[in-house]
Amino acid sequence: MDPRRVRKALNGVLPVLKPHGITSAQLLNQLKEKLQEELSSILPAYDVKLGHGGTLDSTATGVITVGVGTGCQQLKCLITMMKQFEHVTEDALQERLRQFQGRIKQIPPPYSALKCKGRRYSDLAMKGVNFTIEPRLVHCYELKLKSFEPPYFTVSVDTGPGFYVRSLINDLGLAVGSCAHVCELQRTKQGPFTLYHSLHKDQWTLKNVIQNIIKFRKTINIYYRNFELDKKGSGW
């Protein structure tokens, strides 16, 4: 491979399939290791810059968008896009779903990457520190019951940024006078990317990453341009 072409090609965004058992940060580290190993013979001193477009915890799977090089800057246009999840949990009733659609107030879970006075909620929770979590305004565009087999049910949800599906399920359980928790969680879509588009772990090679960056470059550039125009129009 031509070093100059490789360096130029490693700028963009692509979807990757996150497996169960690793965090989003660990996924980036593993992907970077694979890329750096291949790049060592082409661009020995080159340090690949990677970022992701939205955290998935270690028990969740599915689509995670990865920015490479200047593509990290473009990720913000996808963070504001709808994300789609599917999961299986305990008890609930379909009529209660309506109250969780639209613009709602939601209290994030204590085990999250959010911070209180510079410290992660999850770190404070694990140490048994008492702290107050303020509700946040989030958007749920669509919430559908897909199956109901007590004590389990499956829902799909299209959300805006900052939405916690684990909080949704906890609140659903309380809304029906019971309790509920997430057993399985999978992000099936983010922005224009679906599971179908996402690179599986055994496909994390330099060649595949470059091909996918090029494949989606036009789409991401359009999303990013529209994001910048919207930002200017709303007076951010």
C-alpha positions as CSV (number, residue, x, y, z in Angstrom):
1,M,0.0,0.0,0.0
2,D,1.1,3.5,-0.8
3,P,1.8,5.3,2.6
4,R,0.5,8.6,1.4
5,R,-2.8,7.1,0.2
6,V,-3.2,5.1,3.4
7,R,-2.6,8.2,5.5
8,K,-5.2,10.2,3.4
9,A,-7.7,7.3,3.5
10,L,-7.6,6.9,7.3
11,N,-10.0,9.9,7.8
12,G,-13.7,9.2,8.1
13,V,-16.5,7.3,9.9
14,L,-17.5,3.7,9.8
15,P,-19.9,1.4,11.7
16,V,-18.5,-1.4,13.8
17,L,-20.3,-4.2,15.5
18,K,-19.7,-4.2,19.2
19,P,-19.5,-7.7,20.8
20,H,-20.7,-8.6,24.3
21,G,-18.3,-8.3,27.2
22,I,-16.2,-5.2,26.3
23,T,-16.8,-1.5,26.8
24,S,-16.8,1.0,24.0
25,A,-13.4,2.2,25.1
26,Q,-12.0,-1.3,25.0
27,L,-13.4,-1.8,21.5
28,L,-11.5,1.2,20.3
29,N,-8.3,0.0,22.0
30,Q,-8.6,-3.4,20.3
31,L,-9.4,-1.9,16.9
32,K,-6.5,0.5,17.2
33,E,-4.1,-2.4,18.2
34,K,-5.1,-4.3,15.0
35,L,-4.7,-1.2,12.8
36,Q,-1.4,-0.2,14.4
37,E,0.0,-3.7,13.9
38,E,-0.8,-3.5,10.1
39,L,0.4,0.1,9.8
40,S,3.8,-0.7,11.5
41,S,5.3,-1.8,8.2
42,I,3.7,1.0,6.1
43,L,3.7,4.0,8.4
44,P,5.9,3.1,11.4
45,A,5.5,6.4,13.3
46,Y,1.8,6.9,12.5
47,D,-0.5,7.0,15.5
48,V,-4.2,6.3,14.5
49,K,-6.7,8.6,16.2
50,L,-10.0,6.9,17.0
51,G,-13.2,8.0,18.6
52,H,-16.8,6.6,19.0
53,G,-20.2,8.1,18.5
54,G,-22.0,7.0,21.7
55,T,-21.2,4.7,24.6
56,L,-22.5,1.1,24.9
57,D,-21.8,-0.6,28.2
58,S,-20.0,-4.0,28.4
59,T,-23.2,-6.1,28.4
60,A,-24.7,-4.3,25.4
61,T,-24.0,-5.2,21.7
62,G,-24.7,-3.7,18.3
63,V,-23.8,-0.7,16.1
64,I,-21.2,1.7,17.3
65,T,-19.9,4.4,15.0
66,V,-16.1,4.9,14.9
67,G,-14.4,8.0,13.8
68,V,-10.9,7.7,12.3
69,G,-8.6,10.7,12.1
70,T,-10.6,13.8,11.1
71,G,-13.7,11.6,11.2
72,C,-13.7,12.0,15.0
73,Q,-14.8,15.6,14.4
74,Q,-17.8,14.4,12.3
75,L,-19.0,12.0,15.0
76,K,-21.0,14.8,16.6
77,C,-23.4,14.9,13.7
78,L,-24.4,11.2,14.5
79,I,-24.5,11.6,18.3
80,T,-27.6,13.8,17.8
81,M,-29.3,11.3,15.5
82,M,-31.8,8.7,16.6
83,K,-30.4,5.4,17.9
84,Q,-32.5,2.3,17.9
85,F,-32.3,-0.5,20.5
86,E,-33.9,-3.8,21.2
87,H,-33.9,-5.6,24.5
88,V,-35.7,-8.2,26.6
89,T,-36.8,-7.5,30.2
90,E,-39.3,-8.5,32.9
91,D,-42.9,-7.5,33.4
92,A,-44.7,-4.6,31.7
93,L,-48.0,-3.6,30.0
94,Q,-48.4,-2.1,26.6
95,E,-50.6,0.8,27.6
96,R,-47.9,2.2,29.9
97,L,-45.6,2.7,26.9
98,R,-47.4,5.9,25.9
99,Q,-46.2,7.9,28.9
100,F,-42.6,7.3,27.9
101,Q,-42.8,8.7,24.4
102,G,-42.0,12.2,23.3
103,R,-40.0,14.6,25.4
104,I,-39.7,13.2,28.9
105,K,-37.7,13.7,32.0
106,Q,-35.4,10.7,32.8
107,I,-33.1,10.0,35.7
108,P,-29.9,8.3,34.4
109,P,-28.8,5.1,36.1
110,P,-26.1,5.4,38.9
111,Y,-23.9,3.0,36.9
112,S,-23.2,5.3,34.0
113,A,-20.3,7.3,32.5
114,L,-21.9,10.6,33.5
115,K,-20.0,12.6,36.1
116,C,-20.7,14.3,39.4
117,K,-18.1,17.0,40.3
118,G,-15.6,15.4,38.0
119,R,-16.1,11.8,39.1
120,R,-18.0,9.1,37.2
121,Y,-21.4,8.0,38.6
122,S,-20.3,4.4,38.2
123,D,-17.1,5.0,40.3
124,L,-19.1,6.7,43.1
125,A,-21.8,4.0,43.1
126,M,-19.3,1.2,43.3
127,K,-17.7,2.9,46.3
128,G,-21.0,3.3,48.0
129,V,-21.0,7.1,47.9
130,N,-24.4,8.8,48.2
131,F,-25.0,11.4,45.5
132,T,-28.0,13.0,43.8
133,I,-28.8,12.4,40.2
134,E,-30.8,15.1,38.6
135,P,-33.4,14.2,35.9
136,R,-32.6,15.2,32.3
137,L,-34.8,16.0,29.4
138,V,-34.5,13.3,26.7
139,H,-36.5,12.3,23.6
140,C,-38.1,9.0,22.8
141,Y,-39.3,9.1,19.2
142,E,-41.0,5.7,19.1
143,L,-41.6,2.9,21.6
144,K,-43.1,-0.4,20.4
145,L,-43.9,-3.7,22.2
146,K,-42.6,-6.5,19.9
147,S,-43.4,-9.5,22.0
148,F,-44.9,-10.4,25.4
149,E,-44.1,-13.7,27.0
150,P,-44.3,-13.2,30.8
151,P,-42.1,-12.7,32.7
152,Y,-40.3,-11.3,29.6
153,F,-41.2,-8.8,26.9
154,T,-39.3,-7.2,24.0
155,V,-39.5,-3.6,22.9
156,S,-37.8,-1.5,20.3
157,V,-37.2,2.1,20.9
158,D,-35.9,5.0,18.8
159,T,-34.3,7.6,20.9
160,G,-32.4,10.9,20.9
161,P,-29.0,11.6,22.5
162,G,-28.5,11.0,26.3
163,F,-31.3,8.5,26.6
164,Y,-30.8,5.5,28.9
165,V,-32.7,2.3,28.0
166,R,-31.9,0.8,31.4
167,S,-33.6,3.8,33.1
168,L,-36.6,3.4,30.7
169,I,-37.1,-0.2,31.7
170,N,-36.7,0.5,35.4
171,D,-39.3,3.3,35.1
172,L,-41.7,1.0,33.1
173,G,-41.6,-1.6,35.9
174,L,-42.4,1.1,38.5
175,A,-45.2,2.5,36.3
176,V,-47.0,-0.9,36.3
177,G,-46.5,-1.3,40.1
178,S,-43.8,-3.9,39.7
179,C,-40.1,-4.0,38.8
180,A,-38.2,-4.6,35.6
181,H,-34.6,-4.8,34.4
182,V,-32.8,-5.2,31.1
183,C,-31.6,-8.8,30.3
184,E,-30.4,-8.1,26.8
185,L,-29.6,-4.8,25.0
186,Q,-28.6,-4.3,21.4
187,R,-28.2,-1.1,19.5
188,T,-29.6,-1.9,16.0
189,K,-29.1,1.5,14.4
190,Q,-27.3,4.8,14.7
191,G,-27.8,7.5,12.1
192,P,-27.6,5.9,8.7
193,F,-25.8,2.8,10.0
194,T,-27.5,-0.6,10.9
195,L,-26.2,-4.0,12.0
196,Y,-26.0,-5.0,8.4
197,H,-23.4,-2.2,7.7
198,S,-21.2,-2.9,10.8
199,L,-17.8,-4.6,10.7
200,H,-17.7,-7.8,12.8
201,K,-14.6,-8.3,15.0
202,D,-13.0,-10.7,12.5
203,Q,-13.3,-8.0,9.8
204,W,-11.3,-5.4,11.7
205,T,-8.4,-5.1,9.2
206,L,-6.8,-2.0,7.8
207,K,-8.1,-2.9,4.3
208,N,-11.7,-3.2,5.5
209,V,-11.6,-0.1,7.6
210,I,-10.3,2.0,4.7
211,Q,-12.9,0.5,2.3
212,N,-15.7,1.3,4.7
213,I,-14.5,4.8,5.4
214,I,-14.5,5.5,1.6
215,K,-17.8,3.7,1.2
216,F,-19.6,5.9,3.7
217,R,-17.7,9.2,3.2
218,K,-20.3,10.8,1.0
219,T,-23.1,9.9,3.4
220,I,-21.3,11.2,6.5
221,N,-20.3,14.4,4.7
222,I,-23.9,15.1,3.9
223,Y,-24.9,14.4,7.5
224,Y,-22.2,16.6,8.8
225,R,-23.0,19.5,6.5
226,N,-26.7,19.3,7.6
227,F,-25.7,19.2,11.2
228,E,-23.5,22.3,10.8
229,L,-26.4,24.1,9.0
230,D,-28.9,23.2,11.7
231,K,-26.4,24.3,14.4
232,K,-26.0,27.7,12.8
233,G,-29.8,28.0,12.2
234,S,-30.6,27.2,15.9
235,G,-27.9,29.7,17.2
236,W,-25.8,27.1,19.1
